[in-house]
Amino acid sequence: MRKITAMGLLLAAGLFSTPALAQQEPAKIDSSYGGGHYNMRLDFYRSMPNQKNEIVFLGNSITEVGEWQELLPGRPVVNRGISGDVVWGVLARLDEVVASKPAKIFLAIGVNDIKRGVPTAAIAGAYRRILQRIRKESPKTEVYVQSVLPVNEGMLAAIYKNITNARIHDLNTQLQALAKEFRYTYVNIHPALVDATGQLDRDLSTDGLHLKLVAYTKWVEQLKKAKAL
């Protein structure tokens, strides 16, 4: 009679993975967020009084750098950008954003997740949770899902090697579908910022990813063109 080892039983039952099978397991997704700058900005945002009919610009460093109050004078605009933020970081601090029951939220997030190598489907999955929270906790808020901005691949430093316009396009396609599903408005900002080849115009960027301040005037013009403002 053939002797069956404990290893054999585990393999037969599917309770043990061979090295070949283990290599097929999906890579872990980096959903971490926070840090000194994140916590400092969030503490500041939480200390600010809520305004009536707030217009919130929510996102990462690209949003944080924007002089939105000057670009839209006389309006109750608040900047809720945090440098380095990711979709999970926005989800974690969403309570502060929706506490005022804002009139509008302009959301731009996801490029730092691409930088980490997170699959676009996973980014979109977390993005869905953001939209679900807003819908549940501030149902009257108009949400504008802004496209993840283009990059100029020729200008990007090595640390941004995972960020390509192809991946950005893939994510934006999913974000557009989410906006349609939730009956929110998707706004494509690309036409205001790209050159003839579809790359981020190098005259509008500092490093191929981040924007010069003058680029924000074009961004706002695109929002107005879309009748979002």
Beta strands, then each sheet from edge to edge (+ up, - down):
strand 1: 55-59
strand 2: 77-81
strand 3: 104-108
strand 4: 142-146
strand 5: 185-187
sheet 1: 2+ 1+ 3+ 4+ 5+
end
